């Protein structure tokens, strides 16, 4: 197991560029299973979750060619259907949450799919009901083997278009149902669909492959079924979560940081949310520039009431950035309530920040009040363990701003979502060392 040793108190200055979006990549990789023709995907991030998904695709028979850094071609013309039913495949799926999105394309193309209960972040219950209710609406039969922890879905006579109102606007659930519905006979209408940029990108790729999807960027998708898809090319968007992470780092530790090629028009409410914490976020072309700020003051609502930041489905604030916003607030002037509505265990990392000197009241599993230090009382160094990807990057930001030398263990969690994070941050002034 690897750890980061972080020498805090060093300022960041210069330019940094975000990687390709992790969540979008995991979806479009699964979409390559829908055709026997080559699909080329560019700006693929070199991170653990994505690399594991690529390896898993190779093991089920998808031909993978790396054309250059972050540039791959996939061809699913000889998928090993027997391996898809094997214990080895199911075991591998259990360690990779993105594997659940194999179900939709495999069901659509082959009429059967199995996957074990997927792993991923330990951030509370992440139910899969939406996926399977959608498949059942399309005419598939669902079975769950509790003893083995295996989900199996079958549609031997093919899928049929249907109207469905999703019980929640699940991003992966919507993606899975969309990939299944492209081959369903007739018309499928998905209402209360997720409409995050990742999902929009998936739909745009599928349309380039020959699908007929309307309503992209809305919460009502209309899909006319087709009989086959062909090859296409696709470029992954910049990762909005990494852009937000860099804004937080620049606010707490920066002396002028430019975030290059951010895909600004796809960032939604993220820049505005950081501005509500008092951070100056300058939009310059497709870049974001964060100047050095001696102080940043948390805004209040128009009636003067206490500021609350909470997550919500797109175009609301992504839950993946609440951990970063919470850490940034520890050095702001003023107080803020962080309300994590979507996952019940994501705020439990705050005890580590409290040990570092942060003033935080954890009200319950979903809410924390942060009383900012106004940069008058820097955090102090400590030893901590990363529980998940986003808490891990938040702890890294805290350690970079702290006085003294910190250690973060279990950084494999950070590696799942951030490409060569220490190398890129060290290039602009950080002092981070990876050790075994």
C-alpha positions in Angstrom: 0.0 0.0 0.0 1.3 3.4 -0.9 1.2 6.7 1.0 1.7 10.4 0.3 4.2 12.5 2.4 3.1 16.1 2.0 5.2 19.0 3.2 2.7 21.7 3.8 2.8 25.4 3.4 4.2 25.6 -0.1 2.4 27.9 -2.6 1.1 26.8 -6.0 1.8 29.0 -9.0 1.5 28.4 -12.7 -0.6 26.3 -15.1 -2.3 23.0 -14.7 -4.6 21.1 -17.1 -7.4 18.7 -16.1 -7.5 15.1 -17.2 -10.4 13.6 -19.2 -13.5 13.0 -17.2 -13.5 9.7 -15.2 -17.2 9.2 -15.1 -17.8 9.9 -18.8 -15.0 7.5 -19.7 -16.4 4.6 -17.8 -19.7 5.0 -19.6 -18.4 5.4 -23.2 -16.0 2.4 -22.7 -19.1 0.3 -22.1 -20.8 1.7 -25.2 -18.0 0.1 -27.3 -19.7 -3.3 -26.6 -22.7 -2.2 -28.7 -20.9 -2.6 -32.1 -18.5 -5.0 -33.8 -16.8 -2.0 -35.5 -13.9 0.0 -34.1 -14.7 2.9 -31.7 -11.9 5.4 -31.1 -11.9 7.3 -27.8 -9.5 10.2 -27.1 -8.5 12.1 -23.9 -8.9 8.9 -21.8 -7.4 9.5 -18.3 -4.6 7.2 -17.0 -6.3 6.4 -13.7 -6.8 3.1 -11.8 -10.6 2.8 -12.4 -10.4 3.4 -16.1 -7.3 1.2 -16.6 -9.1 -1.6 -14.7 -12.2 -1.2 -16.9 -10.0 -1.3 -20.1 -8.3 -4.5 -18.8 -11.7 -6.1 -18.1 -12.9 -5.3 -21.6 -9.8 -7.0 -23.0 -10.5 -10.1 -20.9 -14.0 -10.5 -22.3 -12.6 -10.4 -25.8 -12.6 -6.7 -26.8 -9.6 -5.8 -29.0 -7.8 -2.8 -27.5 -5.3 -0.7 -29.3 -3.5 2.3 -27.7 -2.8 4.8 -30.5 -1.0 7.2 -28.1 -1.3 8.7 -24.7 -5.0 8.7 -23.8 -6.0 7.6 -27.3 -7.5 4.1 -27.7 -9.4 2.1 -30.3 -11.8 -0.7 -29.1 -13.4 -3.4 -31.2 -15.9 -5.8 -29.7 -16.1 -8.2 -32.6 -15.3 -11.4 -30.7 -16.8 -11.1 -27.2 -16.3 -14.3 -25.2 -19.9 -15.0 -23.9 -18.8 -18.0 -21.9 -16.3 -15.9 -19.9 -19.1 -13.4 -19.1 -20.8 -16.2 -17.1 -17.6 -17.3 -15.3 -16.8 -16.8 -11.6 -13.5 -15.1 -12.6 -15.4 -12.4 -14.5 -17.9 -11.9 -11.7 -15.1 -11.7 -9.2 -13.4 -9.0 -11.2 -16.7 -7.1 -11.5 -17.1 -7.0 -7.7 -14.0 -4.8 -7.5 -15.0 -2.3 -10.1 -18.2 -0.2 -9.8 -18.1 0.8 -13.4 -18.7 -2.8 -14.4 -22.4 -2.5 -13.7 -22.7 -0.5 -16.9 -21.7 -3.6 -18.9 -25.3 -4.9 -18.3 -27.1 -2.5 -20.6 -25.0 -3.0 -23.8 -24.6 -6.8 -23.2 -28.3 -7.2 -22.6 -29.1 -5.2 -25.8 -26.7 -7.0 -28.0 -26.7 -10.6 -26.7 -29.9 -10.8 -24.7 -28.2 -11.8 -21.4 -25.9 -10.3 -18.9 -24.5 -11.0 -15.5 -22.6 -8.9 -13.0 -21.7 -9.3 -9.3 -22.5 -6.5 -6.8 -19.9 -3.9 -7.8 -17.4 -2.3 -5.6 -16.1 1.3 -5.5 -16.1 4.0 -2.9 -17.2 3.3 0.7 -19.6 6.2 0.8 -22.8 4.5 1.8 -25.5 2.5 0.1 -25.6 3.0 -3.7 -28.6 1.0 -4.8 -29.1 -0.5 -8.3 -32.9 -0.6 -8.4 -33.2 2.1 -11.1 -31.1 0.0 -13.5 -33.1 -3.2 -13.1 -36.5 -1.5 -13.0 -35.6 0.1 -16.3 -34.5 -3.2 -17.9 -37.8 -4.8 -16.7 -39.7 -2.0 -18.3 -37.9 -2.9 -21.6 -39.1 -6.5 -21.2 -36.2 -8.2 -19.5 -36.4 -10.7 -16.7 -34.3 -10.0 -13.6 -32.8 -12.4 -11.0 -30.5 -11.8 -8.1 -28.6 -14.7 -6.5 -28.1 -13.4 -2.9 -25.8 -16.3 -2.0 -23.3 -15.4 -4.8 -24.2 -11.7 -4.9 -24.8 -12.0 -8.7 -27.3 -10.0 -10.8 -28.6 -11.7 -13.9 -30.8 -10.1 -16.6 -32.2 -11.9 -19.6 -34.2 -10.9 -22.7 -34.0 -13.9 -25.1 -36.7 -12.5 -27.4 -35.2 -9.0 -27.5 -36.2 -5.8 -25.8 -39.3 -3.7 -26.5 -39.5 0.1 -26.3 -41.5 1.4 -23.3 -42.4 4.6 -21.4 -40.7 4.8 -18.0 -40.5 7.3 -15.1 -37.3 6.7 -13.2 -37.6 6.5 -9.5 -34.4 8.6 -9.2 -32.3 10.5 -11.8 -29.4 8.1 -11.5 -26.6 8.8 -13.9 -25.3 5.3 -14.2 -28.9 4.0 -14.2 -29.9 6.3 -17.0 -26.7 5.4 -19.0 -27.4 1.7 -18.6 -31.0 2.0 -19.7 -30.1 4.2 -22.7 -27.5 1.7 -23.9 -30.1 -1.1 -23.6 -32.9 0.9 -25.3 -30.9 1.7 -28.4 -31.7 -1.8 -29.7 -35.2 -2.1 -28.3 -38.0 -2.5 -30.8 -40.1 0.7 -31.1 -39.8 3.8 -29.0 -38.5 4.2 -25.5 -39.3 7.3 -23.4 -37.2 7.9 -20.3 -38.6 10.6 -18.0 -36.7 11.9 -15.0 -33.5 10.9 -16.8 -30.2 12.1 -15.6 -28.8 14.9 -17.8 -25.3 15.4 -16.6 -22.7 16.3 -19.2 -21.3 12.7 -18.9 -24.7 11.4 -20.0 -25.0 13.9 -22.7 -21.6 12.9 -24.1 -22.7 9.2 -24.1 -25.8 10.0 -26.0 -23.9 12.1 -28.6 -21.5 9.2 -29.1 -24.3 6.7 -29.5 -26.0 9.0 -32.1 -22.7 9.1 -34.0 -22.7 5.3 -33.9 -26.2 5.3 -35.5 -28.6 5.5 -32.5 -31.6 7.8 -32.6 -31.8 9.7 -29.3 -33.6 12.9 -28.9 -33.9 15.2 -25.8 -30.2 15.2 -25.0 -29.4 17.6 -22.1 -33.0 17.3 -20.9 -34.6 15.0 -18.3 -36.8 13.4 -21.0 -35.1 11.2 -23.5 -36.8 9.7 -26.5 -35.0 6.7 -28.1 -36.1 5.1 -31.4 -34.7 1.6 -31.5 -32.3 0.5 -34.3 -31.0 -2.9 -35.3 -27.3 -2.2 -35.3 -24.6 0.5 -34.6 -21.4 1.2 -36.3 -18.0 2.6 -35.3 -17.3 6.3 -34.4 -14.8 8.6 -32.7 -15.3 10.4 -29.4 -13.3 12.9 -27.3 -13.8 12.9 -23.5 -14.6 16.2 -21.8 -12.3 17.7 -19.2 -13.1 16.3 -15.7 -15.3 18.8 -14.0 -14.5 17.3 -10.6 -10.8 17.8 -11.1 -11.4 21.3 -12.3 -13.3 22.0 -9.0 -10.5 20.3 -7.0 -7.9 22.6 -8.6 -10.0 25.7 -7.8 -10.1 24.6 -4.2 -6.3 24.0 -4.1 -5.6 27.3 -5.7 -7.9 29.1 -3.2 -6.2 27.6 -0.2 -2.6 27.4 -1.4 -2.2 29.4 -4.6 -0.3 32.5 -5.6 -2.0 32.7 -9.0 -3.0 29.4 -10.7 -4.4 29.0 -14.2 -6.5 25.9 -15.0 -6.2 25.3 -18.7 -8.9 24.0 -21.1 -11.6 23.4 -18.5 -14.6 22.9 -20.8 -16.1 25.9 -19.0 -19.5 25.7 -20.7 -20.0 22.2 -19.2 -19.1 23.1 -15.6 -22.6 24.3 -14.7 -23.0 25.7 -11.2 -19.4 24.8 -10.0 -17.7 28.2 -10.6 -20.7 30.0 -9.0 -20.6 27.7 -6.0 -16.9 28.5 -5.3 -17.7 32.2 -5.7 -20.3 31.8 -2.9 -17.4 30.9 -0.7 -15.8 34.2 -1.6 -13.3 32.8 -4.1 -12.4 34.9 -7.1 -12.9 32.7 -10.2 -12.0 34.4 -13.4 -13.3 33.0 -16.6 -10.8 33.7 -19.4 -11.5 31.9 -22.7 -11.7 28.2 -21.8 -9.4 28.8 -18.9 -10.1 29.6 -15.2 -7.6 31.8 -13.3 -7.6 31.9 -9.5 -5.6 34.8 -8.2 -3.9 34.9 -4.8 -6.4 35.9 -2.1 -5.3 36.8 1.4 -8.9 36.3 2.5 -12.1 35.0 1.0 -15.5 35.5 2.7 -18.5 33.2 2.6 -21.6 34.8 1.1 -25.0 34.8 2.7 -28.4 34.5 1.2 -30.3 37.6 0.1 -32.2 37.8 3.3 -29.0 37.5 5.3 -29.6 33.9 6.4 -26.9 31.3 6.9 -25.2 30.0 3.7 -26.0 26.3 2.9 -24.3 24.3 0.1 -26.0 21.1 -0.9 -25.8 18.5 -3.7 -28.5 17.8 -6.2 -28.8 16.0 -9.6 -27.6 18.0 -12.5 -27.8 21.0 -13.1 -27.5 21.1 -9.3 -24.2 20.8 -7.5 -22.4 17.5 -8.0 -21.9 15.6 -4.7 -18.4 14.7 -5.7 -17.2 18.3 -4.9 -18.8 18.7 -1.4 -15.7 17.3 0.3 -13.5 19.8 -1.5 -15.8 22.7 -0.7 -15.9 21.7 2.9 -12.1 21.8 3.2 -11.9 25.2 1.4 -14.5 26.6 3.8 -12.2 25.8 6.8 -10.0 28.8 5.8 -12.8 31.2 4.7 -14.2 34.0 6.7 -17.6 33.1 8.0 -19.6 29.9 8.4 -21.4 27.5 6.1 -23.6 24.4 6.4 -22.6 21.6 4.1 -25.6 19.3 3.4 -24.7 16.0 1.7 -28.1 14.6 0.7 -27.2 11.8 -1.7 -24.7 9.6 0.2 -24.9 8.9 3.9 -21.3 8.3 4.8 -19.4 10.9 2.8 -18.9 13.4 5.6 -17.3 10.9 8.0 -13.8 12.0 7.0 -14.3 15.4 8.8 -12.9 13.9 12.0 -9.5 13.9 10.3 -9.9 17.6 9.6 -11.0 18.3 13.2 -7.8 16.6 14.3 -5.9 19.0 12.0 -7.5 22.0 13.8 -10.5 22.7 11.7 -13.7 24.0 13.4 -16.4 21.6 12.1 -19.5 20.4 13.8 -20.8 17.1 12.3 -24.5 17.3 12.9 -25.4 13.9 11.5 -24.3 11.7 8.6 -25.5 14.3 6.1 -24.8 17.7 7.6 -21.7 19.5 8.8 -21.3 23.1 9.9 -17.9 24.7 9.1 -16.7 27.7 11.0 -13.9 29.3 8.9 -10.5 30.4 10.3 -10.1 33.3 7.8 -6.6 32.0 7.2 -5.6 33.2 10.7 -5.2 29.6 12.1 -3.7 27.3 9.5 -4.4 23.6 9.7 -1.6 21.6 11.3 -0.1 18.4 9.9 -1.3 14.9 10.7 -1.5 11.3 9.6 -4.7 10.2 7.9 -6.2 7.5 5.7 -8.1 8.2 2.5 -11.6 6.5 2.7 -12.7 7.3 -0.9 -11.6 9.3 -4.0 -13.1 12.6 -3.1 -12.4 12.6 0.6 -8.8 11.6 -0.4 -8.3 14.7 -2.6 -9.9 16.9 0.1 -7.4 15.6 2.7 -4.6 16.2 0.2 -5.7 19.8 -0.2 -5.9 20.2 3.6 -2.4 18.7 4.0 -0.9 21.0 1.3 -2.2 24.0 3.2 -1.2 22.8 6.7 1.9 23.6 8.7 4.3 20.7 8.9 4.5 17.3 7.2 1.5 15.1 6.8 1.0 11.5 5.7 -2.0 10.2 3.8 -2.3 6.4 3.6 -4.4 4.3 1.2 -3.8 6.7 -1.7 -4.9 4.0 -4.1 -8.3 5.5 -3.6 -7.0 8.9 -4.9 -5.3 7.1 -7.8 -8.7 5.7 -8.8 -9.7 9.2 -9.9 -6.7 11.5 -10.3 -3.9 10.9 -12.9 -0.3 11.4 -11.6 -1.7 14.0 -9.1 1.6 14.4 -7.2 3.6 14.9 -10.4 1.2 17.6 -11.8 1.0 19.4 -8.4 4.7 19.3 -7.7 5.2 20.9 -11.1 3.5 24.1 -9.8 5.0 24.2 -6.4 3.7 21.4 -4.2 5.9 19.1 -2.2 4.3 15.6 -2.4 6.3 12.3 -2.2 4.9 8.9 -2.9 6.2 6.1 -0.6 5.5 2.5 -0.1 
